[in-house]
Structures are given as C-alpha cells and as structure tokens.
C-alpha cells in the first residue's frame, strides 16, 4: 500500500487510500465506510494529482478539527 490515511471527527471517518497492484494503482476515497470514489490508474503521473488532492483535503479536515487515526 502506498498511501493509507484515515481521519476521524466524532463518529465520522474519512479514508484516503492508494494501493499498487499488478495492473497499476487503485485510488480510493471513503466516507464513513462507504466508498465515494474509486478509480484505477495505470500511469503514475495520473496518480500523483490524486495524492495531492488527498493531501489537500486531509489538511483542510485537520484544520477543521479532524484527527489523523
């Protein structure tokens, strides 16, 4: 697994996951155990913006009081 971040706020959880597999990369965003976005990428250059978006969203959540778990 390349990226695995989980942030919590009360009973809510946001997860940001990037996994490498034989065919490329799986990019997953989940809210409260529901997958809200899942895409497969074969090219690393297309994964990098996804990671940047995850980092930006995680930082915004932390500024709002969410805690990294």
N, C-alpha and C positions, 0 to 999 in steps of 0.2 A: 504494500500500500504506500502510495506516495504522499498523500495528504489525508488526514483524518482529524477534523476539528469539530468539537461539539460545544455549543454554548447553551447555558440554561438561565432561565428567568422564571422564578416561581415554578409552576408545573409545565412550563413550555421549554421545548428543546429545539434548537436549530443545528443541523449537521451539514458539514461540507466534506465530501469525500472524493478523492481521485485515486483510482486503482489502475495498475498496469496489468494487462493480460496479453495473451498471445497475439491478439489482433490489434492491439493498440492500447487505448486508455478509456476507462469508464469514468464519467464525471457525474456525481450525484449530489443533489441538494434535497434535504428533507426538513419538514417542519412537523414536530410532534408525531414522529414515527410514520408520517406519510411522505412518500417521495413526491416532490413537486416538480422536479426536473431531473431527467436522466438522459445523457447523450453519450454516444460512443465516438471517439476521435481516433483516427489512425495517425495523424500528424501531430507531433509535439508542439509545433507552432500554433496550432489551434487550441491546445490545452492551456498554454501559458496565459492567454486572456481570461480563461475560465478561472484559473487560480487567482489572478489579480482581482477579479470580480469577487471571489470568495473572501479574499483578504480584506478588501474594502468593506464588504458587508459585515464581516466579523468585527472589524474595528469600529464601525458605526454602532453595532449592537453593544459592544463593550462600553462605548461612551454613554449608552443609554442604561447602563447598569447590568447588562448580561455578564455572566461569569463563565470563563472557559472551564470545561469539565474534562 
